[in-house]
Amino acid sequence: MKILAVDLGKARTGLAVCDEGELLASPLTVIYEHNAEKLCAKITELAAENRVKMVVVGLPRNMDGSEGESAQNARAFGARLEEASGLPIAFGDERGTTITAHNYLNVTGTRGKKRKAVVDAVAATIILQDYLEYRKNQKNKD
């Protein structure tokens, strides 16, 4: 099943998608949008274009696992996206994904404007890859 991941940000929102076999997550795009309603519409459109069957929204928990204002905003956005798209929404822990994304970009030598343009999509890819591993582990337990 194709799954779309969303790394929600105030200015930039990164998106990633996986293959039908749920093996590999790949960066899709970064959306530059401040308005939540317009952002939701753009994500819904991209989800339809890419024929995804579910969406994973990054959940920015605090390092102790608790949920603050950012996590509440992500949950509210997820509910809005579920209503607009008609797709099931899951939440994936995004603690440390931006740091990991920056580390990956350091390794590849991606700098400056190009780095800023892709870091959120790379973070979404990490969220999705983690979620795919979680799904795989759940299937193995059953």
Helices and strands as residue ranges (DSSP letters): E 3-7, E 12-18, E 25-32, H 36-49, E 54-59, H 69-85, E 89-93, H 97-108, H 112-141
